[in-house]
Amino acid sequence: MAEETSGHLLDSCSFSSLLWDKGAQIFRRSNRVRGHPYQSIKEWDPNPFANPIILTLWQMFLEMVLWNIWKERNNRIFREDKLKSVEVWQKVVGNMQETIRSRQWDDMARKLSETERRISAGWGLSEADLLGLRSKNKVCHPQSPSLWKPPM
């Protein structure tokens, strides 16, 4: 068994590496510095995408993977519970989808290039999902009153 260093835990072990590789594949990135998480983080491009939804996914990915690797490590040590990397990946994807769906986006954010559409689909967000996202433009349901009043 390999010594648990931060480099091994967060990047070079097969479990962590699989998570990073899946994300790199979705984002169409091949320049990951394997085995050197600090170097990878230092060189992380903070703004590689113009579309705000895809950019948000990109910015969340680093944090989501690190957080879920750390949670899984603690589960294994303190709870003697062990998830497969595919199960942790599903948590990463689910957390990212939930965050994107919970935010408000302007109409321009929903217009994706072909590459951005593929990236979005890689995260399980279809065009229909994106069209259904909450809009920044305030919409009031025509049948609901503008001011809520408690029942008497």
Secondary structure as GFF3:
##gff-version 3
##sequence-region A 1 152
A	DSSP	alpha_helix	6	7	.	.	.	ID=ss1
A	DSSP	pi_helix	8	12	.	.	.	ID=ss2
A	DSSP	alpha_helix	14	26	.	.	.	ID=ss3
A	DSSP	alpha_helix	37	42	.	.	.	ID=ss4
A	DSSP	alpha_helix	52	74	.	.	.	ID=ss5
A	DSSP	pi_helix	75	79	.	.	.	ID=ss6
A	DSSP	alpha_helix	85	102	.	.	.	ID=ss7
A	DSSP	three_ten_helix	107	110	.	.	.	ID=ss8
A	DSSP	alpha_helix	114	122	.	.	.	ID=ss9
A	DSSP	alpha_helix	127	131	.	.	.	ID=ss10
###
